[in-house]
Amino acid sequence: MKRILFVIDSLNSGGAEKSLLSLLTLFDFEKYKVDLLLFSAEGLYLPLLPEEVNIVEAPGFIKYQNKGIKYLVIKKKFKQLSLRLKTSLSLRNPIKIRNMHSAQIIWENVSKQINALNEEYDCAIAYSQGIPTYFVAEKVKAKRKFCWVNTDYRIASYNKIFDKRYYDHFNQVIAVSDYNKEIFIKEMPTVNQKTTVIYDIVSPRLIKSMAREESGFNQVNEGLKILTIGRLVKAKGYDLAIEACRKLKKDGYEFKWYVLGEGKDKAEYEDMIKKYSLQDTFVFLGVHHNPYPYIKDCDIYVQPSRFEGYGLAIAEAKILGKPIVATNFTVVHNQLEHNKNGVIVNLDAESIYKGIITIIKDENLRKKIYDNLLNEKVGTEEELFKVYSLLDSN
């Protein structure tokens, strides 16, 4: 039985986290023994992990770095505290921020204090770029190493010179879309021959089953229900969504726009909502381990993103037959065809607003989209066999 290690920051809400959960839910545990290392052993999806997955304790230094400053003071972890403060200063250095991704700055500061794992694996997988990739490259012993790239590498602003020495450690790099692969090898041409594509695993059977498990929205008779899912960060375009929501409300539509997600820019968006008096219209629901009842119960799904590695929530909304309005971020065309299985709009609030209006008013288009989605093959379970092929390669 082969020993496999997956490494990811946490199992909080996010596309990479949900993708890994889907993969492990369908995994063949009779053939592979799976360890999972989380830098933060918590998160929305943690209770949903298959019982066969063994959670590996993170090296002590990482574990303590995830604790608050008060905890470090009480426990007299002064070395960790000193490094935390040093890292915090580095993250405020305008020269560093301009030239490096925050994950690179953090790793540069802390890596020497992190012990390598004692265990040796047949395969080690960094399931996200950034710190999981650096950790597997430097701190894990394995016969073969693989890493996932699940973002638009160029837009994410990683320093290529810094990253090259880490990607050189890997036998194969896996991009989650053809576009991601194309961009990545343009930015990192030395890995061209060892970069391949494996799409995020989406299981219609699992999603439809989970959608029936519980109810979504508790409110009734409230008009149209619009839904968006994603981290509350600039990349996801919530500022544009709030502006579009303001226009819809001004037009007198009866609706509520719900959001499943948390993130660092939440306070900024709450200020916008208050400024436009949308507190009862644009509603944050937090994060839920099972978002599918909400997708099932919504009337329109909207993805206002500036960029995505792969629109996992779009794939899930398609499985549940929902009309989708999405901005024209680059990889959206891999998933949607305008006015066939969704509506693609320009990346601005006015266009998002008009796309929603189109869905609301055009009953024939809604029916056409629904019928096309019923006949479209959306699941990607067969991608699991590509993962097995990697794990079994010599």
N, C-alpha and C positions, 0 to 999 in steps of 0.2 A: 504494500500500500504506500503510495507516494505521499510525502509530507509537504503540504503547501502552506505558505504564509501570505496572507493579505495584510496590507498596511494602509490605513486611512486616518485622517485627523480625528474624526468622530463619526457617530451615526445620527447627528442632528439633521434637520431637514435640508435637502439639497439634491440636485440631480445625480451627482456621483454617489452619494450615500444611498439614494433610492435604487439606483442601478445596481450597486453592490448587493443590496438586500435581495433584489429580484434574482440576481445570479445565484446567490447562496441558497435561496428558497428552492431553486430547481436543481441544485448540485447533486452529484453522485457521490454520496458519502461512503458507499461501499467500496469505492475505488480510490478515494482520496481522503486523507486525514487533514482537516483544515484548522489552522490557527488563524486568529484575527487579532492584530495589534492595533489598538486605538490610543492615540495620544491623550485623548480625553475619554475615559471609559464611561460615557453617558450619551444620552441622545434619544430623540424621538423614536428611532427605529430599533433601538437596542432590545426591547422586549419581544420584537418580532423575529429575531434571529432564530434559525433552526437550532434545536438543542444540541445537534452534533458539532456545532461550531465551538471551538475552544477559545475563549478570550485570554489572550496573553497579556500579562501585566507589563505596562510600559516601563522602560528603564527609570530608575528613581528620580534622576534629575528632571526628566520630562514630566513625570508625575507631579513633582513639586512645583514646576514652573507653571502648571495649570491652576495652582492654588492662588488665592488672593494674597495681597501683600500683608494683611493683618494676620492671616494664617502663618505665613513665613516668619513673621516677627514672634508670634506666640511660640512656635515650634523651634525658634532660634536657628532657622535655616538661613544664616547670614550670607553664605556664599551664593545661594540661589537669589536672595534678595538683592545683593550687589549686582549680580548679572542681569536681573530683571530691570533694575534701574538703568544700567548701561545700555541694554537693548532698547528701552523706552526712549532714551536720548538719541540713539542711532536712528530710530524710526521718526524722529522729529528733525533730523538733519536734512535740510533741503537738497543738498548735493546728492546724498545717498538716495533719497526718495525719487529724485529725478532720474537716477541711473540704474536703480535696482528695484525689484519687486519686494514687498514687505517680507515675504517668506524667505527670500534670499538674505535680507538683512538680519532676520532672526537667526537663521541657520549659521551665518557667519559669526554671530556672537556666541552661540551656545554649543555648537557641534563638538568642540573639544572636550566639553564636560559630560558628554553622553557616552555611556559605555555601549560596546557592541553586544549583540545578543549571543548567548552561549550556544544555543541550539544551531544545528546546521540543517538546512532544508533542501529538498529536491528542487523546489521552485519558490521564489519569493516575488510577490507582485505588489508594486506601488500603485494603488488604485486612484491616484490623483497626482497631478503635478505639484511642484513645490516641495514642502518638507517631507511628505511621504516618499517622494522620489529620492531626495538627498539621503534620507535615512536608510532606505534599502540599498542604495549604492555604496554607502560607507560603513554601515553598522550591522549588516546582515550577511551571514555566510550561507550561500546557496549555490547549487550546481548551475542553475539557470535563473536569470533575473529578467522580469518584464515590468514595464511601466505604462500606465494609461495617461493619455493627454485628452482631457475632456473639456477643453476651453479653446477659444480662438487665441492661439499662442501669441500672435502678433499684437492684438489689442490688449492682452493681459499684461504686457510690458515687462516680461522677464528679461533680465540681462543675459544675452546669448553666450557671451564669453564665460560668465560664471557657470551657466548651465551645462556647457559642452562637456566639461570633464566628468559630470555626473551621468549624462546620457551615454557616455562612452562605456560605462560599466554594464550596460544592459544588453542582453541578447536580442531583444526585440522591443520596439516601441509601438503601442497600440493607440491609434486615433479612433474617435467615436463617430467620425463621418469622413467622407471623401474630401470635403472641403478642409476639415481640420488637418487631415494628412497633407494636403497640398500646401497649406500655409506653414505647417510645421517644418516640412522638409525645405521650404524656401528659406525659412529662418535658421534652420539647423541642417544644412546640406550634407554634412558628414554622416548623418543617420539615414539617408535616403534608402539604402538597400535593406535596412532592417526595420522599416516602418510599414505597418499594415493597418487595415481597418477592421474593427469589430464593433458593430453597432450596440448601443445599450440594449439590454435584454428587456423586452416588453412582452408580458404574457397576458393575452386577452382572457384566458380562462381564470387566471388568478385575479385580475382586475375586476372582472364581472362578478366573481364570487365575493370579493371584499366589498364591492359596491352594494351588495344586498345585506351585508352584515348588520348595518345600523342605519339610523336616519341621518340625513344631513342637516339641512336648515330646519330649525324648529318653527320659525315664523311662517304664518300663512296669510293669504290675501294681502300680500304686500306688493303686488305687481311683478314686474320682470326681475329675474335674479341673474346678475352678471357675476362671473367668477374669474379671478386671476390667482395663480399660484406661483410662488417664488420668493427668494430672499429679498428683504427690504433694502436693496442697494441700488445705486444709480444705474448699473448695467441692466436692471430689469425694467426700467422705464416707468416707475410708478408716478413720477412727477407728471409725465404725459397723460397717464391714466386719470389722475386727479383733475387735470385740466379738461379732459374729455368728459369726465363725470359732471363737472361744473356746467358745461355746455348742454348736456342732456337734461340736467335739472332745470336749467333756464328755459328749455323748450317745453317744460311741463310734463315730461314723461314720469310715470309712476314706476319706480325701480329702486333696487339697492345693489350696490357694487361691493361684493365681498372679496376679501383677500386672505389666503392661507399662507402664512410665512412670518418670519421674524428677521431682523437684521439691523445693522449698525445705523442705518439712516431713518429708522422709524420715527424718531422725534422730529426730524425735519419734515417728514410727510404729515405727521400729526399737526404740525404748525400750519402747513398748507391747507389741510382739511378744515381747521378752525378758521383760518383766514377767509375761506370761501363758504363757511357755514354749511359744511357737508358732513357734520358729525353723525347724522342719522342716515346718511346716504352712502358714504364710502366707509365700509366697516372692516376693521381688522379682526380676524377671528383667531389669531395666533397660529400655532402649528398643531397639526393633528396627525397621529400615526397612520390614520386611514383617511386619506382625502377623497376617496372614490365615491362615497355617498354624496358628497358635496358636488362633485362633477356630475354625477347622475341626476341630481335634482336641479342643477342650474339650467337657465334658458340659453345663455350665450357664454362661451369661454373666450376670454381676451388675453393675448400674450403681447404686451407692449414693449418687449425687450429691445435694447440697443444692440446686444449681441448674445449669442448662445453657442455652446459647443454642439449641442443637440437638444432640440426642444422636447424633452421627455414628457412634460405635462401636455404638450400638444398631442403627442402620440396617445396618451391616456384619454384625452378628451375625444379623440377620433374613435377609439375603441368603444366609448360609451355614446357615440352617435351625436355629439354636440356640434352645433354651428360654431365655427371658430373665426375670430378676427385676430390677425397677427400682423405685426410690423414686418417690413421687408429686410430683417437681418439676414445675413448672407445664406445661412444654411436652411432657412425656412422653406426654400424652394425644393429641398430634398423631401419635405413632408407634405407641403400643401401646393395645390394648383388653384390659382385664383378663380373664384366663382364655380369651382367644380367640387372640391371637398373642404372649402373654407374661403375666407376673404383676406387677401393680402393688401395692406395699406402702407402708405409712406410713414416714415418715422417722425411723426409730429402729432400733436394733440388733435388738430382739426381733422386729420385723415382718420385717426382712430375713431373719433366721434362719428364721422360720415360712414365708416365701415359698420359701426354698430347700428346706425339708422337704417342702412341698407338691409341688414339682417332682420331688423324689426319690421320694416315695411314690406319687404318682398317675400310673400308667402311661398311663391313658386321657387325662389332660390333656396329658401330653407328646406323645402321638400326635396329639391334636387340634391343638395348637400347631404341630407340624411340618407337618401336612397343610394347615393354614391358611396357613402361610408359603410353602409350595410354590405356592399359588394367588394369593398377594398380589403386586401390582405394587409393588416396592420401589425400583427404579432411578429416578433423577432426571436422566438425561442430557439430557432435553429442556430443562432449565433453562439449558443452555448457549446456547440460542437467545435467551433473555431477555438474557443477557450481550451477545451479538452485537447485539441490538436497541439496547441502551444505547450500544455503541461506534459504531454507525452512525447514531445520532440526531444531529440538527443543533441 
